[in-house]
Amino acid sequence: MMQPAWAAGVALANDDNGSPSEERAVYFELFNVILILFPLTYLLTLNITSLVV
């Protein structure tokens, strides 16, 4: 179960992106099938929206 997460972490750590984004990102694995990636600001927006509703 930890192998896909470890592999994704190694791939992200070894990424040679010459111009990294200044925006922080959130990564998580859904049902051990798919890796989901989105900006941290989306999570903040979702949290605020769920508190209001």
Backbone as a printed PyTorch tensor [residue, N CA C, xyz], in Angstrom:
tensor([[[  0.8130,  -1.1870,   0.0000],
         [  0.0000,   0.0000,   0.0000],
         [  0.8620,   1.2570,   0.0000]],

        [[  2.0010,   1.2130,   0.6200],
         [  2.8660,   2.3870,   0.6840],
         [  3.7340,   2.5510,  -0.5550]],

        [[  3.8500,   1.5100,  -1.3700],
         [  4.7280,   1.5840,  -2.5380],
         [  4.3100,   2.6550,  -3.5330]],

        [[  3.0270,   2.7970,  -3.8830],
         [  2.6610,   3.8710,  -4.8180],
         [  2.9340,   5.2600,  -4.2490]],

        [[  2.6780,   5.4400,  -2.9550],
         [  2.9460,   6.7380,  -2.3370],
         [  4.4410,   7.0230,  -2.3190]],

        [[  5.2380,   6.0150,  -2.0110],
         [  6.6880,   6.1860,  -2.0080],
         [  7.1900,   6.5120,  -3.4110]],

        [[  6.6880,   5.7900,  -4.4050],
         [  7.1090,   6.0260,  -5.7890],
         [  6.7270,   7.4300,  -6.2480]],

        [[  5.5410,   7.8800,  -5.8770],
         [  5.1230,   9.2360,  -6.2490],
         [  6.0000,  10.2750,  -5.5620]],

        [[  6.3330,  10.0410,  -4.3120],
         [  7.2090,  10.9660,  -3.5910],
         [  8.5910,  11.0400,  -4.2030]],

        [[  9.1450,   9.9040,  -4.5790],
         [ 10.4620,   9.8770,  -5.2220],
         [ 10.4110,  10.5940,  -6.5690]],

        [[  9.3520,  10.3570,  -7.3380],
         [  9.2170,  11.0130,  -8.6430],
         [  9.1040,  12.5200,  -8.4850]],

        [[  8.3510,  12.9670,  -7.5010],
         [  8.2120,  14.4060,  -7.2840],
         [  9.5090,  15.0200,  -6.7730]],

        [[ 10.2220,  14.3050,  -5.9180],
         [ 11.4810,  14.8160,  -5.3860],
         [ 12.5620,  14.8830,  -6.4570]],

        [[ 12.5420,  13.9660,  -7.4020],
         [ 13.5630,  13.9260,  -8.4490],
         [ 13.1630,  14.6860,  -9.7050]],

        [[ 12.0740,  15.4040,  -9.6630],
         [ 11.5980,  16.1500, -10.8230],
         [ 12.5740,  17.2780, -11.1450]],

        [[ 12.9960,  17.3670, -12.3950],
         [ 13.9320,  18.4050, -12.8260],
         [ 13.2080,  19.5660, -13.4850]],

        [[ 12.1720,  20.0280, -12.8720],
         [ 11.4260,  21.1570, -13.4120],
         [ 12.2700,  22.4160, -13.2340]],

        [[ 12.6560,  23.0310, -14.3420],
         [ 13.5340,  24.1980, -14.3000],
         [ 12.8800,  25.4380, -13.7330]],

        [[ 11.5770,  25.5300, -13.8210],
         [ 10.8740,  26.7060, -13.3100],
         [  9.7220,  26.2660, -12.4090]],

        [[ 10.0320,  25.9350, -11.1630],
         [  8.9780,  25.4660, -10.2730],
         [  7.9720,  26.5740,  -9.9730]],

        [[  6.7610,  26.1840,  -9.7910],
         [  5.7010,  27.1310,  -9.4680],
         [  5.8820,  27.6210,  -8.0350]],

        [[  5.5160,  28.8560,  -7.8100],
         [  5.5970,  29.4200,  -6.4600],
         [  4.4230,  28.9520,  -5.6030]],

        [[  3.4820,  28.2740,  -6.2170],
         [  2.2790,  27.8330,  -5.5400],
         [  2.4930,  26.4620,  -4.9090]],

        [[  2.0920,  26.3160,  -3.6520],
         [  2.2180,  25.0270,  -2.9780],
         [  1.1240,  24.0970,  -3.4630]],

        [[  1.4100,  22.8060,  -3.4340],
         [  0.4640,  21.8300,  -3.9720],
         [  0.1100,  20.7740,  -2.9330]],

        [[ -1.0020,  20.1060,  -3.1720],
         [ -1.4750,  19.0120,  -2.3330],
         [ -1.5070,  17.7600,  -3.1980]],

        [[ -0.9370,  16.6770,  -2.6850],
         [ -0.9140,  15.3990,  -3.3950],
         [ -1.5240,  14.3490,  -2.4860]],

        [[ -2.4050,  13.5330,  -2.9950],
         [ -2.8650,  12.3740,  -2.2350],
         [ -3.3610,  11.2990,  -3.1850]],

        [[ -3.3890,  10.0990,  -2.6500],
         [ -3.7800,   8.9390,  -3.4480],
         [ -5.2090,   8.5470,  -3.0810]],

        [[ -6.0250,   8.3050,  -4.0870],
         [ -7.4240,   7.9760,  -3.8720],
         [ -7.6600,   6.4970,  -4.1590]],

        [[ -8.0440,   5.7530,  -3.1390],
         [ -8.3680,   4.3280,  -3.2440],
         [ -7.2350,   3.4950,  -3.8240]],

        [[ -6.0000,   3.9120,  -3.6080],
         [ -4.8260,   3.1800,  -4.0880],
         [ -4.8650,   2.9880,  -5.6070]],

        [[ -5.5250,   3.9260,  -6.3050],
         [ -5.6900,   3.8040,  -7.7470],
         [ -5.1420,   5.0150,  -8.4880]],

        [[ -5.4290,   6.2050,  -7.9980],
         [ -5.0910,   7.4140,  -8.7380],
         [ -4.4520,   8.4370,  -7.8020]],

        [[ -3.4890,   9.1520,  -8.3040],
         [ -2.8310,  10.2130,  -7.5580],
         [ -3.4880,  11.5270,  -7.9360]],

        [[ -3.9670,  12.2520,  -6.9420],
         [ -4.6690,  13.5100,  -7.1760],
         [ -3.7600,  14.6600,  -6.7660]],

        [[ -3.7050,  15.6780,  -7.6040],
         [ -2.8530,  16.8420,  -7.3790],
         [ -3.6730,  18.0950,  -7.6270]],

        [[ -3.6070,  19.0380,  -6.6890],
         [ -4.2590,  20.3270,  -6.9030],
         [ -3.5680,  21.3700,  -6.0320]],

        [[ -3.7250,  22.6510,  -6.3780],
         [ -3.0850,  23.7130,  -5.5980],
         [ -3.6570,  23.7940,  -4.1830]],

        [[ -2.8340,  24.2010,  -3.2520],
         [ -3.2420,  24.3110,  -1.8570],
         [ -4.3680,  25.3230,  -1.6880]],

        [[ -4.4180,  26.3430,  -2.5220],
         [ -5.4800,  27.3420,  -2.4210],
         [ -6.8540,  26.7300,  -2.6680]],

        [[ -6.9330,  25.6870,  -3.5030],
         [ -8.2100,  25.0070,  -3.7360],
         [ -8.6960,  24.3450,  -2.4560]],

        [[ -7.7880,  23.7820,  -1.6840],
         [ -8.1630,  23.1310,  -0.4360],
         [ -8.6760,  24.1630,   0.5620]],

        [[ -8.0320,  25.3160,   0.6180],
         [ -8.4820,  26.3870,   1.5010],
         [ -9.8820,  26.8500,   1.0990]],

        [[-10.1010,  27.0100,  -0.1970],
         [-11.4180,  27.4120,  -0.6940],
         [-12.4740,  26.3700,  -0.3430]],

        [[-12.1470,  25.1010,  -0.5160],
         [-13.0830,  24.0260,  -0.1720],
         [-13.3980,  24.0310,   1.3200]],

        [[-12.3950,  24.2430,   2.1630],
         [-12.6120,  24.2680,   3.6090],
         [-13.5220,  25.4230,   4.0150]],

        [[-13.2880,  26.5970,   3.4620],
         [-14.1180,  27.7570,   3.7950],
         [-15.5460,  27.5410,   3.3130]],

        [[-15.6940,  27.0100,   2.1070],
         [-17.0290,  26.7490,   1.5630],
         [-17.7820,  25.7300,   2.4090]],

        [[-17.1030,  24.6820,   2.8410],
         [-17.7730,  23.6590,   3.6520],
         [-18.1350,  24.1850,   5.0420]],

        [[-17.3920,  25.1520,   5.5560],
         [-17.7520,  25.7510,   6.8400],
         [-18.9890,  26.6330,   6.7160]],

        [[-19.1090,  27.3200,   5.5950],
         [-20.2390,  28.2210,   5.3900],
         [-21.5230,  27.4440,   5.1360]],

        [[-21.4170,  26.3630,   4.3940],
         [-22.6240,  25.6010,   4.0120],
         [-23.0780,  24.7370,   5.1180]]])
